[in-house]
Amino acid sequence: MRILFVADVIGNPGRRVVKQLLRLVRAQWRADAVVLNGENAAGGFGITPEIVAEFLALDVHVITTGNHVWDKKEILPLLDREPRLLRPANYPPGNPGRGLAVVEVGGVRLGVLNLQGRTFMPPIDDPFRAADALLAGLQGQAEVVVVDFHAEATSEKQALQRYLDGRVAAVVGTHTHVQTADERVLPHGTAVITDLGLTGGLGGIIGMKTELSLPRQLLVARGERMQPADDDLHLQGVLVEADPNTGLARSIERLSVPYARVLEGRFGKQ
């Protein structure tokens, strides 16, 4: 099974990239399943029911999120109704939604876990123990299991990767929006990367317009509301090949596909 993970989609520019590139990338890299992080797809903060429908219409199998999933209140009822839309599983009981989905793709059951870190993040429940509980409940329910770990600290992401090595096919990091170059398969068979990056404008600062982000650093004041960058557009992520017989990874490949290739009519691997 070949799984395409699409990095955090940032606002309308990111959605435009997904609309134009996703099916091309999926065909070029022969991906069977698509797991997309959409927590920033609505103006850079949150996601709406309309955007969820847009992604699902593009044959996205599972939409993961993170701490910004709560930013658009209209999404809350859909978190309970749509099993393919996840929020981090380790938020306290009583919140709407779920952090685990199982979808069948080509006769293989794919389990997707969504977890959130605690270091430099809002205080929530333990992601390590939450992973243990979810995996125990998944016994016999999925041939391949992958994890989107939405966290700030590299150390916490790597700790969960090591903790789950040999128990899942992949642990991919999201949230920091800067693609890391540490993709690898760990000794016991789990494919990992610290951060998938972003889908949207690499010309800004973590996907947001430089002219709005930079003054916050210089003046230590909030200033004008942040807006998604709309230049140097890319679709970033990874392609993981997993063996349904073992539930472990065979390989991981990092992707950063420029939107300009489509505009110039020269899409394809280089």
C-alpha positions as CSV (number, residue, x, y, z in Angstrom):
1,M,0.0,0.0,0.0
2,R,1.3,3.4,-1.0
3,I,0.1,6.3,1.2
4,L,0.4,10.0,0.2
5,F,0.5,12.3,3.2
6,V,-0.3,15.9,2.3
7,A,1.2,18.6,4.5
8,D,-0.9,21.3,6.3
9,V,-3.0,23.1,3.7
10,I,-2.8,26.8,4.3
11,G,-5.8,28.9,3.3
12,N,-7.1,29.4,-0.2
13,P,-3.7,29.3,-1.9
14,G,-3.1,25.8,-0.4
15,R,-6.6,24.7,-1.4
16,R,-5.9,25.9,-5.0
17,V,-2.7,23.8,-5.0
18,V,-4.6,20.7,-3.8
19,K,-7.3,21.2,-6.4
20,Q,-4.8,21.4,-9.2
21,L,-2.0,19.1,-8.1
22,L,-3.4,16.3,-5.8
23,R,-4.7,14.0,-8.5
24,L,-1.6,14.5,-10.6
25,V,0.7,13.8,-7.7
26,R,-1.3,10.8,-6.7
27,A,-1.1,9.4,-10.2
28,Q,2.6,10.2,-10.6
29,W,3.6,8.6,-7.4
30,R,1.0,5.8,-7.7
31,A,-0.5,6.5,-4.3
32,D,-3.4,4.2,-3.2
33,A,-4.5,6.4,-0.2
34,V,-4.4,10.1,0.6
35,V,-4.2,11.5,4.2
36,L,-4.3,15.3,4.3
37,N,-3.9,17.7,7.2
38,G,-6.6,20.4,6.7
39,E,-6.6,22.3,10.0
40,N,-5.5,25.6,8.5
41,A,-7.4,25.4,5.2
42,A,-10.0,28.1,6.1
43,G,-8.1,31.4,5.7
44,G,-5.1,29.9,7.5
45,F,-7.0,29.0,10.7
46,G,-9.5,26.1,11.0
47,I,-11.6,24.2,8.5
48,T,-15.2,24.5,7.5
49,P,-17.8,21.8,6.3
50,E,-17.6,23.2,2.8
51,I,-13.8,22.7,2.7
52,V,-14.2,19.2,4.1
53,A,-16.6,18.4,1.3
54,E,-14.1,19.9,-1.2
55,F,-11.3,17.6,0.0
56,L,-13.4,14.5,0.1
57,A,-14.6,15.2,-3.5
58,L,-10.9,15.1,-4.5
59,D,-10.8,11.5,-3.1
60,V,-8.9,12.3,0.1
61,H,-9.4,9.3,2.3
62,V,-8.8,10.9,5.7
63,I,-8.5,14.5,6.9
64,T,-6.4,15.1,10.0
65,T,-6.2,18.3,12.0
66,G,-4.6,19.8,15.1
67,N,-5.0,22.6,17.6
68,H,-6.7,25.0,15.1
69,V,-9.5,22.5,14.4
70,W,-11.7,24.4,16.9
71,D,-11.3,27.8,15.3
72,K,-14.4,27.6,13.1
73,K,-17.3,26.8,15.3
74,E,-19.4,25.6,12.3
75,I,-17.1,22.5,12.0
76,L,-18.0,21.2,15.5
77,P,-21.2,19.3,14.5
78,L,-19.4,17.7,11.5
79,L,-16.7,16.3,13.7
80,D,-19.3,14.0,15.1
81,R,-21.0,13.2,11.8
82,E,-18.1,12.7,9.4
83,P,-15.9,9.7,10.3
84,R,-13.2,10.7,7.8
85,L,-12.6,14.0,9.5
86,L,-10.4,13.7,12.6
87,R,-9.3,15.9,15.5
88,P,-6.5,14.9,17.9
89,A,-7.6,11.9,19.9
90,N,-6.0,13.1,23.2
91,Y,-8.2,16.1,23.8
92,P,-10.2,15.5,27.0
93,P,-13.4,13.5,26.9
94,G,-16.5,15.5,26.1
95,N,-15.1,17.2,23.0
96,P,-16.9,16.4,19.7
97,G,-15.2,14.2,17.2
98,R,-12.8,11.3,17.1
99,G,-9.1,10.8,16.6
100,L,-9.2,7.5,14.7
101,A,-10.5,6.4,11.4
102,V,-10.4,3.1,9.5
103,V,-10.9,3.2,5.8
104,E,-10.7,0.4,3.3
105,V,-8.5,1.0,0.2
106,G,-8.0,-1.6,-2.4
107,G,-9.0,-4.4,0.0
108,V,-6.6,-3.2,2.7
109,R,-7.9,-1.6,5.9
110,L,-5.9,1.6,6.7
111,G,-6.1,3.0,10.3
112,V,-5.3,6.7,10.8
113,L,-4.5,8.1,14.2
114,N,-4.4,11.8,14.9
115,L,-2.6,12.9,18.1
116,Q,-1.3,16.2,19.4
117,G,1.8,17.1,21.4
118,R,2.0,18.9,24.8
119,T,5.3,20.7,24.7
120,F,4.8,24.4,23.9
121,M,1.1,23.5,23.1
122,P,-2.2,23.7,24.9
123,P,-2.2,21.3,27.9
124,I,-4.1,18.2,26.9
125,D,-4.0,14.5,27.7
126,D,-0.9,12.3,27.2
127,P,-0.4,11.4,23.5
128,F,1.8,8.4,24.3
129,R,-0.9,6.6,26.5
130,A,-3.6,7.7,24.0
131,A,-1.7,5.9,21.3
132,D,-1.4,2.8,23.4
133,A,-5.1,2.8,24.0
134,L,-6.1,3.4,20.4
135,L,-3.7,0.7,19.1
136,A,-5.0,-1.8,21.6
137,G,-8.5,-1.2,20.3
138,L,-7.4,-1.5,16.7
139,Q,-6.1,-5.1,17.1
140,G,-7.4,-7.0,14.1
141,Q,-9.2,-4.0,12.7
142,A,-6.6,-2.6,10.3
143,E,-3.7,-4.1,8.3
144,V,-1.8,-0.8,8.2
145,V,-1.8,2.0,10.8
146,V,-0.3,5.5,10.4
147,V,-0.1,8.5,12.8
148,D,-0.3,12.2,12.2
149,F,1.4,13.7,15.3
150,H,0.6,17.4,15.5
151,A,3.3,18.9,17.7
152,E,5.7,21.8,18.1
153,A,8.9,20.2,19.6
154,T,11.2,18.1,17.5
155,S,12.2,16.1,20.6
156,E,8.6,15.2,21.4
157,K,7.9,14.1,17.8
158,Q,11.0,12.0,17.7
159,A,10.1,10.5,21.1
160,L,6.7,9.3,19.8
161,Q,8.3,8.0,16.7
162,R,10.7,5.8,18.7
163,Y,7.9,4.9,21.1
164,L,5.8,3.5,18.2
165,D,8.6,2.1,16.1
166,G,7.6,-1.4,15.0
167,R,4.0,-0.9,16.0
168,V,2.7,1.3,13.2
169,A,3.7,1.9,9.5
170,A,4.4,5.6,9.8
171,V,4.5,8.5,12.2
172,V,4.5,11.9,10.4
173,G,4.8,15.2,12.1
174,T,2.7,18.3,11.4
175,H,2.2,21.8,12.9
176,T,5.5,23.7,12.3
177,H,5.0,24.1,8.5
178,V,8.7,23.8,7.7
179,Q,9.5,20.5,5.9
180,T,12.3,18.6,7.5
181,A,14.9,16.5,5.7
182,D,15.0,13.6,8.2
183,E,12.7,11.1,6.5
184,R,13.8,7.5,7.2
185,V,12.6,4.1,8.2
186,L,13.4,3.3,11.8
187,P,15.1,0.0,12.8
188,H,11.9,-1.8,13.6
189,G,10.1,-0.7,10.4
190,T,8.2,2.6,11.1
191,A,8.6,5.4,8.5
192,V,9.0,8.8,10.1
193,I,9.6,12.5,9.3
194,T,9.6,15.3,11.9
195,D,7.4,17.7,9.8
196,L,5.7,17.3,6.5
197,G,5.9,21.0,5.7
198,L,3.0,22.9,4.2
199,T,0.8,23.0,1.2
200,G,0.6,26.6,0.1
201,G,2.9,29.6,-0.1
202,L,6.6,28.9,0.7
203,G,7.3,32.5,0.0
204,G,5.9,33.6,3.3
205,I,6.7,32.8,6.9
206,I,5.3,29.3,7.8
207,G,2.7,29.8,5.1
208,M,1.6,33.4,6.1
209,K,2.4,36.7,4.4
210,T,5.8,38.0,5.3
211,E,4.6,41.6,5.4
212,L,2.1,40.7,8.2
213,S,4.3,38.1,10.0
214,L,7.5,40.1,10.2
215,P,6.2,43.1,12.1
216,R,5.0,40.7,14.9
217,Q,8.6,39.6,15.4
218,L,10.0,43.2,15.2
219,L,7.3,44.9,17.4
220,V,6.1,42.1,19.6
221,A,2.5,43.2,18.8
222,R,-0.3,41.3,17.1
223,G,-1.1,43.9,14.5
224,E,-3.1,43.0,11.4
225,R,-4.7,39.6,11.2
226,M,-2.4,37.0,9.5
227,Q,-3.2,36.0,5.9
228,P,-1.9,33.0,3.9
229,A,1.0,33.6,1.6
230,D,0.3,33.3,-2.1
231,D,3.7,32.9,-3.7
232,D,6.1,30.1,-4.4
233,L,3.2,27.6,-4.1
234,H,4.1,23.9,-3.4
235,L,2.4,20.7,-2.4
236,Q,4.6,19.1,0.3
237,G,4.4,15.8,2.1
238,V,5.7,12.2,1.9
239,L,4.9,9.0,0.1
240,V,5.1,5.9,2.4
241,E,5.0,2.4,1.0
242,A,3.7,0.0,3.6
243,D,3.5,-3.8,3.6
244,P,0.0,-5.0,4.6
245,N,1.3,-8.4,5.6
246,T,3.6,-6.9,8.3
247,G,2.0,-3.6,8.9
248,L,5.4,-1.9,8.5
249,A,7.0,0.5,6.1
250,R,9.2,-0.5,3.1
251,S,10.2,3.1,2.2
252,I,9.5,6.8,2.6
253,E,10.0,9.5,0.0
254,R,9.8,13.3,0.7
255,L,7.8,15.4,-1.8
256,S,7.8,19.1,-2.5
257,V,6.0,19.7,-5.8
258,P,5.9,23.3,-7.3
259,Y,2.6,24.5,-8.5
260,A,4.5,26.3,-11.3
261,R,5.1,23.0,-13.0
262,V,1.4,22.7,-13.8
263,L,1.2,26.3,-15.0
264,E,4.2,25.7,-17.2
265,G,2.9,22.4,-18.5
266,R,5.9,20.4,-17.2
267,F,4.4,18.4,-14.4
268,G,6.2,15.2,-13.4
269,K,9.0,13.7,-11.4
270,Q,12.4,15.3,-12.0
